[in-house]
């Protein structure tokens, strides 16, 4: 869990106009979002029922395709 200290600016009606973060806090937010994106991708990969190939075979195929380009 991240700990940030946002500065919230509100208008006369109390509606949020802006939120300001320090660069450090922003970096923490970005890191957290990237981690969540990785978790979602992992979960999607686990749920995918399509056949998989061994890592070494995938690398060999990628290398083969590089050489033929």
C-alpha positions as CSV (number, residue, x, y, z in Angstrom):
1,X,0.0,0.0,0.0
2,X,1.4,3.4,-0.9
3,X,1.2,6.5,1.3
4,X,0.7,9.8,-0.5
5,X,-0.2,13.3,0.6
6,X,-2.4,14.8,-2.1
7,X,-3.1,18.6,-2.0
8,X,-6.8,19.1,-3.0
9,X,-8.1,22.4,-4.3
10,X,-11.8,23.0,-4.2
11,X,-14.1,25.6,-5.8
12,X,-16.6,27.7,-3.9
13,X,-19.2,24.9,-4.1
14,X,-16.8,22.4,-2.6
15,X,-16.2,20.5,-5.8
16,X,-12.7,19.3,-6.4
17,X,-10.9,21.5,-9.0
18,X,-7.4,19.9,-8.9
19,X,-5.2,17.5,-7.0
20,X,-1.5,18.1,-6.7
21,X,1.1,15.4,-5.8
22,X,4.8,15.7,-5.2
23,X,7.0,14.0,-7.8
24,X,7.9,11.3,-5.3
25,X,4.2,10.6,-4.6
26,X,3.4,10.6,-8.4
27,X,6.2,8.1,-8.9
28,X,4.7,5.9,-6.2
29,X,1.3,6.1,-8.0
30,X,2.9,5.2,-11.3
31,X,4.8,2.3,-9.8
32,X,1.5,1.0,-8.2
33,X,-0.4,1.3,-11.5
34,X,2.4,-0.6,-13.4
35,X,2.3,-3.4,-10.8
36,X,-1.5,-3.7,-11.1
37,X,-1.1,-3.8,-14.9
38,X,1.3,-6.7,-14.6
39,X,-1.0,-8.5,-12.2
40,X,-3.9,-8.1,-14.6
41,X,-1.8,-9.4,-17.5
42,X,-0.7,-12.4,-15.4
43,X,-4.3,-13.2,-14.4
44,X,-5.4,-13.0,-18.1
45,X,-2.6,-15.3,-19.1
46,X,-3.6,-17.8,-16.5
47,X,-7.2,-17.7,-17.7
48,X,-6.2,-18.2,-21.3
49,X,-6.9,-21.8,-22.4
50,X,-4.9,-21.6,-25.6
51,X,-1.9,-24.0,-26.0
52,X,1.4,-22.8,-24.8
53,X,5.0,-23.5,-25.9
54,X,8.1,-23.9,-23.9
55,X,10.1,-20.7,-23.4
56,X,13.2,-22.0,-25.2
57,X,11.0,-22.9,-28.2
58,X,9.5,-19.4,-28.2
59,X,13.0,-17.8,-28.1
60,X,14.2,-20.1,-30.9
61,X,11.2,-19.1,-33.1
62,X,11.8,-15.4,-32.4
63,X,15.4,-15.7,-33.3
64,X,14.6,-17.6,-36.5
65,X,12.1,-14.9,-37.5
66,X,14.7,-12.2,-36.8
67,X,17.2,-13.9,-39.2
68,X,14.6,-14.2,-42.0
69,X,13.7,-10.5,-41.9
